[in-house]
Amino acid sequence: MAAWKNWSGSVSAAPSAVARPRTVAELQALIAGADRVRVTGAGHSFMPLCATDGLLLHLADMEGEITVCDDGLSAWVPAGWPIHRLTPELWKRGLSLANQGDIDKQAMAGALSTGTHGTGVTLGSISTQALAFRLILADGTRVECDAAIESDLFQAARVGLGMLGVMEQVKLALVPAYRLRETLRPAPLSEILADWDTLTARHRHVEFFVFPYADRALMKILDPVDAGDDPPAADLESGVMQVVSDTAATFPFLAPTLQRLLTRAMSPATRAAPAYRIFPSERDTLFEEMEYEIPTAAGPDALRAAIAEVRRRRLPVIFPFEFRTVAGDDIWLSPMHAGPCISISFHQYAKMDWKTPFAAVEPVFAAHGGRPHWAKRHTRTSADVLRLYPQAETWGAVRRRVDPAGKFLNPHLRELFAFSL
Ligand SMILES: Cc1cc2nc3c(=O)[nH]c(=O)nc-3n(C[C@H](O)[C@H](O)[C@H](O)COP(=O)(O)OP(=O)(O)OC[C@H]3O[C@@H](n4cnc5c(N)ncnc54)[C@H](O)[C@@H]3O)c2cc1C
């Protein structure tokens, strides 16, 4: 038995075997020969998606290469490679991902299997960037699927949590390489929410972080910029200190931690570089996270109500809410399938109680029409999935067809997707 833990340390497992195949033939033989299989990327999911007592696969060592397709704007890439390995290689070929999330540690397959996203009203999740997959199915066979060939399998696997098969290669839609300028700007929360539509229309990527006991938030704005365009200086200090002191006024014992976290998170204030270097931030303080994707119109109210709930209960939460936008899509199990969303993340320091605050805020998100990020803490049930996802049964039929014995399930997935058994 080997030990396995997720990034935050909240999920552990004892797989009967752990394998790091290097070739497709090895991967096929491993899958065909096992009773129960889960595949993990960087283990950054907060829910027990990868936990197994069977075979746990890591695909980061798979041999392979990036092959740019004839159209020059798409490429086949090894699905198990981390995003931070792929993006500089794409840059060398004059290409970028259209959008990325807060970090780039995830395996490409891990990120897209869960609908991982960044921010931008015109930009969908990473799953929307997938054009085709090469999957190893439960019996070890290798299948290529896209919108035309084996289209049901392709649609199901776009957000499939590794339940359809193991993704060995993915074909990604890409854009010409671009640079981004990042500007961090503190502002009153009420002002940001009042200007939100203008802000999101004016800037390609806008998001903000707000501490539950502060009335000011920190905006992060990213815009495409030409090489050599020097970023203007910004005076962040007063806004930062305001946020720190508002929060520390409520929890004085947290002041030093807050100052350390903020200083680390907010330096430098403005910078410009290739997009793949601007998107990811350092996340070296462990936290636990809940995130709901909420229909755009209800987003601001959902945030205000969640903050009010934390304050009403005097919950000791020292991490901020994160507020982002994601475009709608047509993916069966995507939380964004019904239209554009506001994504609200609620974080708690990993060593503090996260269950109580998350239990307090989850009903608020749900009451505002939210659907949970599959990889982040939630307590939705199989009945909720059926209610929230009109295509859930269609997805379930594909899952049942390609993996009738449930080789790729674990107890969490068996329960959450019980309708597909
Ligand atoms: C610090 C931090 C920052 C984050 N930032 C963001 C963010 O900005 N936006 C956002 O939306 N999410 C974010 N997340 C969530 C994260 O993107 C997801 O949990 C993502 O799935 C993690 O990728 P991973 O490679 O670690 O996958 P894992 O957690 O290892 O696996 C996730 C799922 O993908 C499946 N999978 C992995 N590899 C394969 C494969 N080869 N074939 C088939 N299925 C596979 C697994 O079986 C599992 O179901 C963040 C998480 C952390 C810890």
PDBQT file of the ligand as one rigid body, heavy atoms in Angstrom, charges set to zero:
ROOT
HETATM    1  C1  LIG A 501      -3.796  26.375  -5.339  1.00  0.00    +0.000 C 
HETATM    2  C2  LIG A 501      -4.923  26.002  -6.250  1.00  0.00    +0.000 A 
HETATM    3  C3  LIG A 501      -5.351  26.920  -7.212  1.00  0.00    +0.000 A 
HETATM    4  C4  LIG A 501      -6.413  26.603  -8.061  1.00  0.00    +0.000 A 
HETATM    5  N1  LIG A 501      -6.828  27.533  -8.972  1.00  0.00    +0.000 NA
HETATM    6  C5  LIG A 501      -7.897  27.271  -9.757  1.00  0.00    +0.000 A 
HETATM    7  C6  LIG A 501      -8.397  28.230 -10.692  1.00  0.00    +0.000 A 
HETATM    8  O1  LIG A 501      -7.858  29.330 -10.824  1.00  0.00    +0.000 OA
HETATM    9  N2  LIG A 501      -9.501  27.914 -11.402  1.00  0.00    +0.000 N 
HETATM   10  C7  LIG A 501     -10.155  26.727 -11.263  1.00  0.00    +0.000 A 
HETATM   11  O2  LIG A 501     -11.166  26.520 -11.911  1.00  0.00    +0.000 OA
HETATM   12  N3  LIG A 501      -9.676  25.777 -10.421  1.00  0.00    +0.000 NA
HETATM   13  C8  LIG A 501      -8.579  26.028  -9.670  1.00  0.00    +0.000 A 
HETATM   14  N4  LIG A 501      -8.099  25.061  -8.826  1.00  0.00    +0.000 N 
HETATM   15  C9  LIG A 501      -8.672  23.725  -8.900  1.00  0.00    +0.000 C 
HETATM   16  C10 LIG A 501      -7.826  22.852  -9.863  1.00  0.00    +0.000 C 
HETATM   17  O3  LIG A 501      -7.630  23.510 -11.092  1.00  0.00    +0.000 OA
HETATM   18  C11 LIG A 501      -8.543  21.539 -10.110  1.00  0.00    +0.000 C 
HETATM   19  O4  LIG A 501      -8.673  20.839  -8.912  1.00  0.00    +0.000 OA
HETATM   20  C12 LIG A 501      -7.797  20.676 -11.133  1.00  0.00    +0.000 C 
HETATM   21  O5  LIG A 501      -8.574  19.557 -11.442  1.00  0.00    +0.000 OA
HETATM   22  C13 LIG A 501      -6.469  20.241 -10.574  1.00  0.00    +0.000 C 
HETATM   23  O6  LIG A 501      -5.678  19.654 -11.582  1.00  0.00    +0.000 OA
HETATM   24  P1  LIG A 501      -4.756  18.416 -11.189  1.00  0.00    +0.000 P 
HETATM   25  O7  LIG A 501      -3.849  18.149 -12.327  1.00  0.00    +0.000 OA
HETATM   26  O8  LIG A 501      -4.179  18.631  -9.858  1.00  0.00    +0.000 OA
HETATM   27  O9  LIG A 501      -5.876  17.290 -11.156  1.00  0.00    +0.000 OA
HETATM   28  P2  LIG A 501      -6.212  16.245 -10.000  1.00  0.00    +0.000 P 
HETATM   29  O10 LIG A 501      -6.766  16.943  -8.835  1.00  0.00    +0.000 OA
HETATM   30  O11 LIG A 501      -5.062  15.346  -9.807  1.00  0.00    +0.000 OA
HETATM   31  O12 LIG A 501      -7.402  15.473 -10.767  1.00  0.00    +0.000 OA
HETATM   32  C14 LIG A 501      -8.583  16.148 -11.088  1.00  0.00    +0.000 C 
HETATM   33  C15 LIG A 501      -9.483  15.263 -11.925  1.00  0.00    +0.000 C 
HETATM   34  O13 LIG A 501      -8.910  15.092 -13.217  1.00  0.00    +0.000 OA
HETATM   35  C16 LIG A 501      -8.829  13.714 -13.512  1.00  0.00    +0.000 C 
HETATM   36  N5  LIG A 501      -7.650  13.487 -14.339  1.00  0.00    +0.000 N 
HETATM   37  C17 LIG A 501      -6.373  13.843 -14.069  1.00  0.00    +0.000 A 
HETATM   38  N6  LIG A 501      -5.572  13.416 -15.069  1.00  0.00    +0.000 NA
HETATM   39  C18 LIG A 501      -6.361  12.791 -15.974  1.00  0.00    +0.000 A 
HETATM   40  C19 LIG A 501      -6.130  12.128 -17.211  1.00  0.00    +0.000 A 
HETATM   41  N7  LIG A 501      -4.912  12.033 -17.737  1.00  0.00    +0.000 N 
HETATM   42  N8  LIG A 501      -7.189  11.598 -17.851  1.00  0.00    +0.000 NA
HETATM   43  C20 LIG A 501      -8.441  11.686 -17.348  1.00  0.00    +0.000 A 
HETATM   44  N9  LIG A 501      -8.718  12.298 -16.180  1.00  0.00    +0.000 NA
HETATM   45  C21 LIG A 501      -7.690  12.854 -15.512  1.00  0.00    +0.000 A 
HETATM   46  C22 LIG A 501      -8.719  13.044 -12.161  1.00  0.00    +0.000 C 
HETATM   47  O14 LIG A 501      -9.085  11.686 -12.233  1.00  0.00    +0.000 OA
HETATM   48  C23 LIG A 501      -9.664  13.864 -11.342  1.00  0.00    +0.000 C 
HETATM   49  O15 LIG A 501     -10.981  13.453 -11.515  1.00  0.00    +0.000 OA
HETATM   50  C24 LIG A 501      -7.052  25.328  -7.959  1.00  0.00    +0.000 A 
HETATM   51  C25 LIG A 501      -6.621  24.413  -6.999  1.00  0.00    +0.000 A 
HETATM   52  C26 LIG A 501      -5.569  24.753  -6.140  1.00  0.00    +0.000 A 
HETATM   53  C27 LIG A 501      -5.120  23.758  -5.101  1.00  0.00    +0.000 C 
ENDROOT
TORSDOF 0
